[in-house]
Amino acid sequence: MKTENMRWSPTAGWILPPPRLLGDTAGLVLLFGARDVLDNGSAALRTIRDSYPQAQVIGCSTAGEILGTNVFDDTLVGTAIAFERTRVETAEVAIHDAADSRACGEALARKLVKDGLAHIFLLSDGLNVNGSELVDGIRRVVPRDVVVTGGLSGDGARFERTLVIHNGTCSPNLIVAAGLFGNDLKIGYGSLGGWDAFGPERIITKARKNVLFELDAQPALALYKRYLGDYAHGLPATALLFPLSLRANSKDTNYLVRTILSVDDAAGSMTFAGDMPERSLARMMKANFDRLIDGAHDAAAQTFVRVGSETPDLAILISCVGRKMVLQQRVEEEVEGVREVLGPTAMIGFYSYAEISPIAEPGSCELHNQTMTITTLSER
């Protein structure tokens, strides 16, 4: 397995021109870029198609791009991958209503579930989707030993419009996945947060899928705003600084983190990237700089659990836009923490609206918010 990285900006074009060393041998290209760049970057995308004519190309818009240990804004970053013994297939589905998320997940998975499937890497529209139901739909179809990872596309802190790339297409309302087939692929994964909980744990007393109406029988949005104080004026963007932790009951030790996509003042509700089941327990969270960075470090360490200590060939980093907003000028420290653990691994990624990764075993795939989620790939 071989990789090569590249980066493009609107002012300088290909800052690291595609060396084309992999050329016809590349089977997959990953591209992540700012929405405005993708809206106006048709020439840059054509260059990739021309440089790697045999490759499947997938990618999405972001809230920041990761290449190596650098974090960029308003650029396009890419990695071309040439597998020696792994076959690549891609598939897409259109989504126009979040209510169709589970059905879209099932339909997408059916296109890829074939003999030899080892891994699905998924990229989705970041706004017009219920991420929890999308993942649930995929889980219903994919065998439990197949690892599913990925993320929801971003649009900076604007939450207006996200884009997904599939070969010659770059459009909203799209979900795309790459299926990797073969027995020689080694897949590592890890996902951790690093947020501190505060305030009491509350029961979700009224919710409809990913829309939360009441906590402890109180209007959820009003309660949330009281905790935010002055930050409430910046909703929904400032909600990225104060996500909610979620668990099924008081005995559940697996916590998920949920972040807000939008608020409805008239209804007093908040819409999250994933489901908020009634009777679940929710609690406010806030940032801790050092723990966020430690979380990225520990997520990288998790990737070795299934594959051993050998340095992987490629690491795909998907971190949440909320982490980037909190860390600000320290944002590269979480990427550097990953490098300290993984060593001289090629690294690419983006800042997202949600992350997708198993919690423990491959079949336990979940939607996460506010985490650093890492997928590592290499061939035996």
C-alpha positions in Angstrom: 0.0 0.0 0.0 1.4 3.4 -1.1 0.1 6.9 -0.6 0.9 10.4 -1.7 -0.5 13.7 -0.4 -1.4 17.0 -2.1 -2.8 20.4 -1.2 -4.4 23.1 -3.3 -5.4 26.7 -2.6 -7.4 29.2 -4.6 -4.5 31.7 -4.8 -1.6 29.3 -5.5 -3.2 26.3 -7.1 -1.5 23.1 -6.3 1.0 24.1 -3.6 2.2 20.5 -3.5 1.6 19.5 -7.1 0.2 16.0 -7.5 3.4 14.1 -8.2 1.5 11.5 -10.2 3.9 8.8 -9.0 1.0 6.5 -8.3 -0.8 7.6 -11.5 -2.8 4.7 -12.9 -2.1 2.5 -9.9 -4.1 4.6 -7.4 -7.4 3.0 -6.5 -8.8 5.6 -4.2 -8.4 9.3 -3.7 -9.7 11.1 -0.6 -10.4 14.9 -1.0 -11.4 17.3 1.8 -11.9 21.0 1.3 -13.8 24.2 2.3 -17.2 24.6 0.8 -16.4 27.8 -1.1 -13.3 26.1 -2.5 -15.4 23.1 -3.7 -18.1 25.4 -5.1 -15.4 27.1 -7.3 -12.9 24.3 -7.6 -14.0 22.4 -10.7 -10.6 22.8 -12.4 -8.8 21.4 -9.3 -11.1 18.4 -9.2 -10.6 17.8 -12.9 -6.8 17.7 -12.2 -7.3 14.9 -9.7 -9.5 12.9 -12.1 -6.8 13.4 -14.9 -3.9 12.5 -12.5 -5.5 9.4 -11.2 -7.8 8.1 -14.0 -8.3 4.7 -12.5 -9.1 5.9 -8.9 -12.4 6.2 -7.2 -12.6 9.8 -5.8 -14.6 10.6 -2.7 -14.6 13.5 -0.3 -16.6 16.3 1.3 -16.7 19.9 2.5 -15.2 20.7 5.9 -14.8 23.0 8.8 -11.1 22.8 8.4 -8.6 20.5 6.6 -5.9 18.2 8.0 -2.8 17.2 6.2 0.1 15.8 8.1 0.3 17.7 11.4 -1.1 20.9 9.8 -4.6 22.3 10.0 -5.7 24.5 7.1 -8.8 26.6 6.2 -10.1 27.4 2.7 -7.9 24.8 1.0 -8.3 21.4 -0.6 -6.3 18.5 0.6 -6.0 15.0 -0.8 -4.4 11.6 -0.5 -4.1 9.1 -3.3 -3.9 5.5 -2.3 -2.5 2.6 -4.3 -3.5 -0.8 -2.7 -1.6 -3.9 -3.6 -4.1 -6.5 -2.6 -7.3 -4.6 -1.8 -10.1 -3.8 -4.2 -12.1 -0.6 -4.0 -15.8 0.0 -4.9 -17.8 3.1 -4.2 -21.5 3.8 -4.0 -23.8 6.7 -3.4 -27.4 7.6 -2.5 -29.2 10.9 -2.5 -30.9 12.1 0.6 -33.5 15.0 0.6 -35.2 14.5 3.9 -33.6 13.5 7.2 -36.6 11.2 7.8 -35.2 9.0 5.1 -31.8 8.5 6.8 -32.3 4.9 7.9 -33.6 3.9 4.5 -30.6 5.6 2.8 -28.2 3.8 5.1 -29.7 0.5 4.2 -29.8 1.2 0.5 -26.2 2.3 0.5 -25.0 -0.7 2.5 -26.8 -3.1 0.1 -24.8 -1.7 -2.8 -21.5 -2.7 -1.1 -22.2 -5.8 0.9 -20.5 -8.5 -1.2 -18.0 -11.3 -0.5 -14.7 -10.0 0.9 -16.0 -6.7 2.2 -13.7 -5.6 5.1 -14.3 -1.9 5.6 -16.8 0.8 4.7 -15.6 4.5 4.8 -18.6 6.7 4.8 -19.1 10.5 4.0 -22.5 12.1 4.3 -24.2 15.5 3.8 -23.8 17.1 7.2 -27.1 18.9 7.6 -30.0 17.1 5.8 -29.5 13.8 7.7 -30.1 12.1 11.0 -26.7 10.6 11.6 -27.9 8.1 14.2 -30.5 6.6 11.9 -28.1 6.6 8.9 -25.7 4.5 11.0 -28.5 2.3 12.2 -29.6 1.6 8.7 -26.0 0.6 7.7 -25.7 -1.6 10.8 -28.9 -3.5 9.8 -27.3 -4.6 6.5 -23.6 -4.9 7.1 -22.1 -8.0 8.7 -20.9 -7.5 12.3 -17.3 -8.1 11.4 -17.1 -5.3 8.9 -15.7 -2.0 10.2 -17.6 1.2 9.4 -16.0 4.6 9.9 -16.4 8.1 8.5 -18.1 11.4 9.2 -20.6 14.1 8.3 -19.4 16.9 6.0 -18.9 20.4 7.4 -19.4 24.0 6.4 -17.2 25.9 8.9 -19.4 27.4 11.7 -22.0 28.5 9.2 -24.3 25.4 9.1 -25.7 26.5 5.8 -24.8 24.0 3.1 -22.5 21.0 2.9 -21.1 19.1 -0.1 -20.1 15.5 -0.9 -17.7 14.5 -3.6 -18.1 11.3 -5.7 -15.9 11.0 -8.8 -17.2 13.8 -11.1 -20.0 14.9 -8.7 -19.8 17.5 -6.0 -23.2 18.2 -4.5 -25.3 18.6 -1.4 -27.9 16.0 -0.3 -25.5 13.1 -1.1 -24.1 10.2 0.9 -21.1 8.3 -0.5 -19.1 5.3 0.7 -16.0 3.4 -0.3 -16.0 -0.3 0.2 -12.6 -2.0 0.7 -12.5 -5.7 -0.2 -9.8 -8.3 0.7 -8.3 -10.3 3.4 -5.0 -8.4 3.7 -6.4 -5.1 4.9 -5.6 -4.1 8.5 -8.1 -1.6 9.9 -7.6 0.3 13.2 -10.1 2.7 14.8 -10.4 4.9 17.8 -12.7 7.7 19.0 -12.5 9.8 22.1 -13.6 13.2 23.3 -12.1 14.9 26.4 -14.9 17.1 27.5 -15.8 17.8 31.2 -19.4 17.2 32.4 -21.0 19.8 34.6 -24.5 20.3 36.1 -26.9 17.6 37.0 -27.8 14.6 34.8 -31.3 15.1 33.4 -33.9 12.7 31.9 -35.0 13.3 28.3 -38.8 13.5 28.9 -39.8 14.6 25.4 -38.0 14.1 22.1 -38.7 13.0 18.5 -35.8 11.3 17.0 -33.0 13.9 16.9 -35.2 16.8 18.1 -35.1 17.5 21.8 -38.1 19.3 23.4 -37.9 18.6 27.2 -35.4 17.7 29.9 -36.8 16.8 33.3 -40.2 18.0 31.9 -38.8 21.5 31.4 -38.4 23.2 28.0 -35.0 22.0 26.8 -33.9 25.1 24.9 -34.8 27.5 27.7 -32.9 25.3 30.2 -29.9 25.1 27.9 -29.9 28.9 27.4 -29.8 29.4 31.2 -26.6 27.4 31.4 -25.0 29.2 28.4 -25.6 32.7 29.7 -24.1 35.2 27.3 -23.1 32.4 24.9 -26.8 31.8 24.2 -26.8 34.9 21.9 -24.5 33.0 19.4 -26.7 29.9 19.0 -26.4 27.5 17.2 -22.7 28.0 16.6 -21.9 28.5 20.3 -23.6 25.2 21.1 -20.4 23.6 19.7 -18.7 24.7 22.9 -21.3 23.0 25.2 -22.4 19.6 23.9 -24.5 17.1 25.8 -23.3 13.7 27.0 -25.9 10.9 26.5 -26.3 7.4 28.0 -29.2 4.9 28.0 -29.6 4.7 31.8 -27.7 5.0 35.1 -26.0 1.6 34.6 -24.7 2.4 31.1 -21.0 3.1 31.0 -20.9 4.0 27.3 -21.4 7.7 26.8 -22.1 9.3 23.5 -21.7 13.0 22.8 -24.3 15.0 21.0 -24.0 18.5 19.5 -26.6 20.9 18.2 -27.2 21.6 14.6 -30.1 24.1 15.0 -32.5 25.6 17.4 -36.2 26.5 17.1 -37.1 29.3 19.5 -40.8 29.1 18.7 -41.0 25.4 19.5 -38.4 25.6 22.3 -36.5 22.7 20.7 -33.0 21.8 19.7 -32.1 19.6 16.7 -29.0 17.4 17.2 -26.8 15.5 14.7 -28.0 12.2 16.2 -31.0 10.8 18.0 -31.9 11.8 21.6 -34.0 8.9 22.8 -36.7 9.6 25.5 -35.8 8.3 29.0 -32.1 8.6 28.2 -29.9 10.6 30.5 -28.3 13.8 29.3 -25.8 16.1 30.9 -24.1 19.4 29.8 -20.4 19.3 28.9 -17.7 22.0 28.5 -14.2 22.3 27.1 -11.0 21.3 28.9 -8.1 22.2 26.6 -5.6 19.6 27.9 -8.2 16.9 28.0 -9.3 17.5 24.4 -5.7 17.1 23.3 -5.2 14.0 25.5 -8.4 12.6 24.0 -6.9 12.8 20.5 -3.7 11.1 21.8 -5.7 8.3 23.4 -7.9 7.9 20.3 -4.7 7.2 18.3 -3.6 4.7 20.9 -6.9 2.9 20.5 -6.2 2.2 16.9 -3.5 -0.3 17.8 -5.8 -2.5 19.8 -7.0 -4.6 16.8 -4.0 -4.3 14.5 -0.9 -4.4 16.8 1.9 -1.9 17.2 3.1 -1.7 13.6 3.0 1.8 12.1 0.0 2.1 9.8 0.4 3.3 6.2 -2.4 5.9 6.4 -4.4 7.5 9.2 -7.7 9.3 8.4 -8.5 11.9 11.1 -12.0 13.2 11.6 -12.4 15.7 14.4 -15.4 17.8 15.3 -15.7 21.5 14.4 -16.5 22.2 18.1 -13.1 21.0 19.1 -11.5 23.3 16.6 -13.5 26.3 17.9 -12.4 25.6 21.4 -8.8 24.9 20.7 -8.4 27.8 18.3 -4.6 28.5 17.9 -3.9 25.3 19.7 -5.8 23.1 17.3 -2.7 21.6 15.7 -1.7 20.2 19.1 -4.4 17.5 18.9 -3.1 16.5 15.4 0.5 16.5 16.7 -0.6 14.3 19.6 -1.8 11.7 17.0 1.5 11.9 15.3 3.3 11.2 18.6 1.4 7.9 18.9 1.3 6.7 15.2 4.8 7.7 14.1 5.6 8.5 10.5 2.2 7.7 9.1 0.6 9.6 6.2 -2.2 11.6 7.7 -5.2 13.3 6.2 -8.6 14.4 7.5 -11.1 17.1 8.2 -13.2 18.9 10.9 -16.7 17.6 10.7 -20.3 17.9 12.0 -20.2 14.4 13.4 -18.0 11.3 13.4 -18.7 7.6 12.8 -16.8 4.8 14.4 -17.3 1.6 16.5 -17.1 2.0 20.2 -15.4 -1.4 20.8 -16.2 -4.3 18.4 -16.6 -3.6 14.7 -20.4 -4.1 14.8 -20.8 -1.5 17.6 -20.6 1.4 15.1 -22.1 4.6 16.4 -22.5 8.3 15.5 -20.3 10.5 17.7 -20.0 14.3 18.2 -17.1 16.3 19.5 -14.6 13.5 19.3 -11.4 12.9 17.5 -12.1 9.8 15.4 -9.2 8.0 13.7 -9.2 5.2 11.1 -5.9 3.6 10.2 -5.3 1.5 7.1 -2.4 -0.8 6.0 -2.0 -4.1 4.2 -0.4 -7.2 5.7 
